[in-house]
Amino acid sequence: MIRLLLTKIMLLLLLSSKACGGGAPIVEFNFKDTASGGILYIGNTMSRNPIFASVKTYPGESVESVIQKLAKAIAYDSYLFERLDNMSPERMTQHITSGGTFKLVGCQGMFFLSGTETGLGIPASPKFLSCKYDKDGKELKIKWENPPDDYDRICIKLKWNTYGSGWTKILTDNSEQYVIDRNVTPYDINDLDIWVIGFKDGLPSGPSTITLSDNGTAQQELCSIPFDGIMPNWEGWDVSNSIEHKNYGRFIREELVPGERCHFVRNNSQKPYQQVLKSPAQGGTSGIWRKFLGLTPGHTYKLSARLSTLEMSPNDTEWSFSMHAVADRPGKKELSANQMAGLEPLPTGQTGPQAGRIAEFGPGKLTAKNEYVIRSADITLPEDSDSITVWLRHTGKGTSGVGFDWIKLEDLGVK
């Protein structure tokens, strides 16, 4: 099984080499400074459920130490990258770090770096990736938001036909949008993955991904990118204005994690990683949020998400878990933590904990234990609005956690 997988990966690398211009291109990762401490993932963009390697770093750890860890993780534990026949793990480690740098066979856009490690010169990820397909103009309009530190380049990748077909574009500016003509690039509007990765001094960020589906009318988070803390495309919020990462975790469905077998994610129940939200022992209110950008003013959108109360039981008291959404107003700032907590009015004027609420769980309102339910609601954009903010809110005192793993936004047109 392992040899079969390696053969497939070698074939993918060969095809990628051709896509990069032929030969055997090399990507060098020029890490700098020192580690901040956390989990560091390195993965590729060859699958909706990418294979990856990971290491734990420590505050102040040197670049040399980190790249040795990464090389060993790849050589001993992963089937992610090219391994030459009969090459020992020790020799493989030396191969990856020869010349004192960390390098892999491939081209720009093939790899990403993600996790809670924020040092080493690794740029922050793009966020809020959104897409809209214009049927009349046959154009795919992609939008996202970049972090405050500008990128040197941005890589956009399209993948369709179960990753048998693809398209790549490198932008040499700090753009936050791009339009792709389907007449020129005949991508599949029923099952199209879009990846956006930023680069700073040659290092790739973590990816933001979104999937276009339903004949181009819907976008959903279907790619399964490994993460610790807060899932890609989302940000955390806390009414104390001090985000505590211990409030944000994940649960892994081990049977779906790629390894000797490649598990392709075909629907929302096949993602290995789910977001977990907990509350501190002293109590508090916090959550995650994201925007959907570049929507059509005046249209109605169906918003759906998979939510779970996980191990929470009716005997647990003084807790709640809810999902909310609101149409954004032009020129208005992003929602504050107090607005998402229900302590201040939303731009629509709604007030209180129920403002913008789509779903609510708590004692007496539980989902089945460890099972997910889909909750949906329709949102009509005013004629002066082209984005929607969605957020999850969890309140409690030392809770074991609630879960979320998938969201979808479907354009229903004018109602």
PyMOL commands that set and color helices and strands:
alter all, ss='L'
color gray80, all
select helices_A, chain A and resi 2-19+63-77+89-96+98-100+245-247+254-256+337-340
alter helices_A, ss='H'
color red, helices_A
select strands_A, chain A and resi 26-29+38-44+52-57+102-105+111-115+127-134+139-145+153-160+165-171+177-181+191-200+203-204+208-213+218-220+235-238+248-252+273-277+284-292+300-308+320-327+357-361+373-380+388-396+402-413
alter strands_A, ss='S'
color yellow, strands_A
deselect
rebuild
show_as cartoon
